[in-house]
Amino acid sequence: MKKIIMIILLYANCAFAYAGQCYLNAISEPVMHLADYYHSFAATSFKVFCDQSYAIKFSSQNLRSSDGSSYVSNGTYRLKTRMNISGPVRNQWNVPLSQSGNSKDSKYVIAVRLEEQPSIRTPVGIYSDVIYVNLLF
């Protein structure tokens, strides 16, 4: 049994040594905080290093459309938001966006803006959304 496990580990290490390398780094804000007023704004940036062609897909737990329309929610109540992607891709959400291997160190910015005016009737609570960034290579 130990010989089989050892062979599998060696094979996996060899495959990894020859695989391309892609990763995210230099994340400026892992958690973005919107203020509680209309058109408040939050952003984060990060870099993608990839030594081969790749696709990147941006999505959100509360995404409503491919143009970045979304919302933050406290579970029962929602406030509309608009998300925007800047960098070497167009602002398109939940779609794999292809990148060539020529841009080895690309910077992306994700910005979120509150599109709904909170009022005195807006329930107090923690409103949230989760943004996902997937690298496909």
Phi, psi and chi 1 to 4 in degrees:
 res  aa     phi    psi   chi1   chi2   chi3   chi4
   1 MET       -  -41.4 -176.7   66.9  168.6      -
   2 LYS   -64.3  -34.8  -72.7 -175.4 -178.6  179.7
   3 LYS   -64.6  -40.0  -71.7 -176.8 -177.2  179.4
   4 ILE   -64.6  -44.7  -66.6  172.8      -      -
   5 ILE   -62.9  -41.0  -67.1  172.8      -      -
   6 MET   -63.1  -41.6 -172.5   68.3  130.9      -
   7 ILE   -65.3  -42.4  -69.2  169.7      -      -
   8 ILE   -63.2  -42.9  -68.4  170.6      -      -
   9 LEU   -64.1  -42.5  -71.4  173.9      -      -
  10 LEU   -63.8  -41.1  -72.1  174.5      -      -
  11 TYR   -64.0  -42.6  179.1   73.5      -      -
  12 ALA   -63.8  -40.8      -      -      -      -
  13 ASN   -65.6  -38.4  -75.1  -23.2      -      -
  14 CYS   -65.7  -41.7  -69.3      -      -      -
  15 ALA   -64.9  -39.0      -      -      -      -
  16 PHE   -68.1  -36.7 -178.2   73.7      -      -
  17 ALA   -63.7  -30.3      -      -      -      -
  18 TYR   -98.8   -5.2  -68.5  104.6      -      -
  19 ALA   -75.7  154.5      -      -      -      -
  20 GLY   -68.7  166.2      -      -      -      -
  21 GLN  -120.8  126.8 -172.6  175.0   26.0      -
  22 CYS  -138.4  134.8  -73.6      -      -      -
  23 TYR  -159.5  160.8   59.1   89.2      -      -
  24 LEU   -97.5  142.8  -66.8  165.2      -      -
  25 ASN  -153.8  179.7   68.5    0.9      -      -
  26 ALA    53.9   46.2      -      -      -      -
  27 ILE   -73.9  120.8  -59.8  169.2      -      -
  28 SER   -76.5  -42.4   64.5      -      -      -
  29 GLU  -137.3  102.2  -64.8  -67.1  -30.0      -
  30 PRO   -67.0  -25.2    2.4   -1.5      -      -
  31 VAL  -128.0  122.4  177.4      -      -      -
  32 MET   -97.0  140.5  -65.8 -176.7  -77.8      -
  33 HIS  -121.0  119.4  -64.2  -83.2      -      -
  34 LEU   -88.7  144.5  -71.7  170.3      -      -
  35 ALA   -79.1  171.1      -      -      -      -
  36 ASP   -94.0   37.3   59.9   -6.4      -      -
  37 TYR  -133.4  157.6   58.1   87.1      -      -
  38 TYR   -56.4  132.3 -178.3   60.1      -      -
  39 HIS    66.8   19.6  -81.5  177.9      -      -
  40 SER   -62.5  158.1   64.0      -      -      -
  41 PHE  -139.6  140.6  174.6   84.1      -      -
  42 ALA  -143.0  151.1      -      -      -      -
  43 ALA  -148.6  159.0      -      -      -      -
  44 THR  -141.4  155.4 -173.0      -      -      -
  45 SER  -133.7  158.0   65.6      -      -      -
  46 PHE  -157.4  164.2   59.8   91.0      -      -
  47 LYS  -114.9  146.8  -70.9 -172.9  176.3 -175.8
  48 VAL  -114.9  124.2  171.8      -      -      -
  49 PHE  -106.3  127.8  174.5   84.0      -      -
  50 CYS  -150.7  129.0 -158.4      -      -      -
  51 ASP   -93.1   17.7   60.7    2.0      -      -
  52 GLN  -152.0  172.2   61.2 -173.5  -26.5      -
  53 SER   -63.5  146.0  -64.9      -      -      -
  54 TYR  -150.2  168.9   67.0   94.8      -      -
  55 ALA  -122.3  148.6      -      -      -      -
  56 ILE  -126.5  136.9 -172.4  165.5      -      -
  57 LYS  -126.9  125.9 -175.8  171.3  108.0  174.1
  58 PHE  -104.8  131.2  -61.8   87.8      -      -
  59 SER  -147.3  176.5   59.9      -      -      -
  60 SER  -147.0  150.5  153.0      -      -      -
  61 GLN   -60.4  -36.2  178.6  178.7   -8.0      -
  62 ASN  -109.2   21.2  -59.0  -27.7      -      -
  63 LEU   -59.8  135.5 -173.6   65.1      -      -
  64 ARG  -110.6  -25.7  -61.3 -177.6   67.2 -178.0
  65 SER  -156.0  166.3   67.9      -      -      -
  66 SER   -73.2   -8.0   63.2      -      -      -
  67 ASP   -90.6    3.4   68.1   -8.2      -      -
  68 GLY    99.4    9.4      -      -      -      -
  69 SER   -70.1  129.0  175.8      -      -      -
  70 SER  -151.6 -165.6 -171.4      -      -      -
  71 TYR  -157.6  158.3   59.9   88.9      -      -
  72 VAL  -104.8  148.5  -70.7      -      -      -
  73 SER  -139.0  147.9  171.6      -      -      -
  74 ASN  -102.9   14.8   70.5   -8.8      -      -
  75 GLY   113.2  -50.6      -      -      -      -
  76 THR  -116.6  -26.3   56.7      -      -      -
  77 TYR  -111.4  142.0 -163.3   82.3      -      -
  78 ARG  -121.9  148.6  -61.1  175.9  176.9 -179.0
  79 LEU  -126.8  129.3  -66.9  169.5      -      -
  80 LYS   -68.0  141.8  -66.3  177.5 -171.8  174.7
  81 THR  -133.0  164.3   59.7      -      -      -
  82 ARG  -129.7  126.7  171.4   75.4   57.7 -170.4
  83 MET  -108.0  147.2  -57.7 -178.4  -62.1      -
  84 ASN  -137.5  139.3 -172.9   51.3      -      -
  85 ILE  -107.9  131.2  -54.4  163.3      -      -
  86 SER  -120.5  149.4  -58.0      -      -      -
  87 GLY   139.0 -153.7      -      -      -      -
  88 PRO   -80.4   19.5   27.5  -32.1      -      -
  89 VAL  -132.5  163.8  -64.7      -      -      -
  90 ARG   -81.8  163.7   60.7 -166.7  179.7  -79.6
  91 ASN   -80.2   83.1 -177.0   40.5      -      -
  92 GLN  -135.1  127.3 -163.7  164.9   11.0      -
  93 TRP  -104.7  147.2  -70.4   78.6      -      -
  94 ASN    62.8   30.3 -150.3   28.8      -      -
  95 VAL  -135.6  129.9  174.9      -      -      -
  96 PRO   -65.0  124.3  -17.8   28.9      -      -
  97 LEU  -107.6  117.1  -55.5  167.4      -      -
  98 SER   -75.1  142.1  -62.8      -      -      -
  99 GLN  -130.9  142.4  -66.5  -64.3  -60.6      -
 100 SER   -81.1  162.3   69.1      -      -      -
 101 GLY   -73.6   -6.4      -      -      -      -
 102 ASN   -68.6  -31.9  -63.8  -22.0      -      -
 103 SER   -93.0   86.3   55.3      -      -      -
 104 LYS   -73.4  -23.0  -68.3 -173.3 -176.6  -76.2
 105 ASP  -136.8   86.7 -166.8    9.0      -      -
 106 SER  -102.9  137.7  -61.1      -      -      -
 107 LYS  -103.0  134.2 -176.4  175.5 -178.5  177.1
 108 TYR  -121.7  146.9  -63.4   87.4      -      -
 109 VAL  -127.9  131.1  177.1      -      -      -
 110 ILE  -113.2  122.1  -60.6  173.1      -      -
 111 ALA  -116.8  143.2      -      -      -      -
 112 VAL  -128.1  134.9 -179.3      -      -      -
 113 ARG  -128.6  136.0 -174.7  174.0   69.5 -178.8
 114 LEU   -74.6  121.7 -171.4   59.6      -      -
 115 GLU  -104.0    4.4  -69.2  -71.0  -58.7      -
 116 GLU  -130.7  136.9 -170.8  171.7  -17.9      -
 117 GLN   -78.2  113.5  176.0   69.7   48.1      -
 118 PRO   -64.7  142.5  -18.3   29.8      -      -
 119 SER  -120.8 -179.1   72.9      -      -      -
 120 ILE   -63.4  -22.1 -167.1  116.2      -      -
 121 ARG   -89.0   -5.7  -64.8 -175.4  178.4  159.8
 122 THR   -70.8  122.0  -56.7      -      -      -
 123 PRO   -62.0  142.1  -18.9   29.1      -      -
 124 VAL   -69.7  145.9  174.4      -      -      -
 125 GLY   161.7  179.8      -      -      -      -
 126 ILE   -96.4  117.0  -62.5  173.5      -      -
 127 TYR  -100.9  134.8  -70.6   73.7      -      -
 128 SER  -146.2  163.7   64.1      -      -      -
 129 ASP  -148.8  158.9 -170.0    4.8      -      -
 130 VAL  -122.4  128.3  178.2      -      -      -
 131 ILE  -102.2  134.9  -65.2  173.1      -      -
 132 TYR  -113.2  137.3  -57.3   99.0      -      -
 133 VAL  -123.7  117.5  176.3      -      -      -
 134 ASN  -112.4  129.3  -64.4  -42.6      -      -
 135 LEU  -100.2  128.4  -77.3  178.2      -      -
 136 LEU  -116.6  115.2  -48.7  158.8      -      -
 137 PHE  -144.1      -   56.3   96.8      -      -
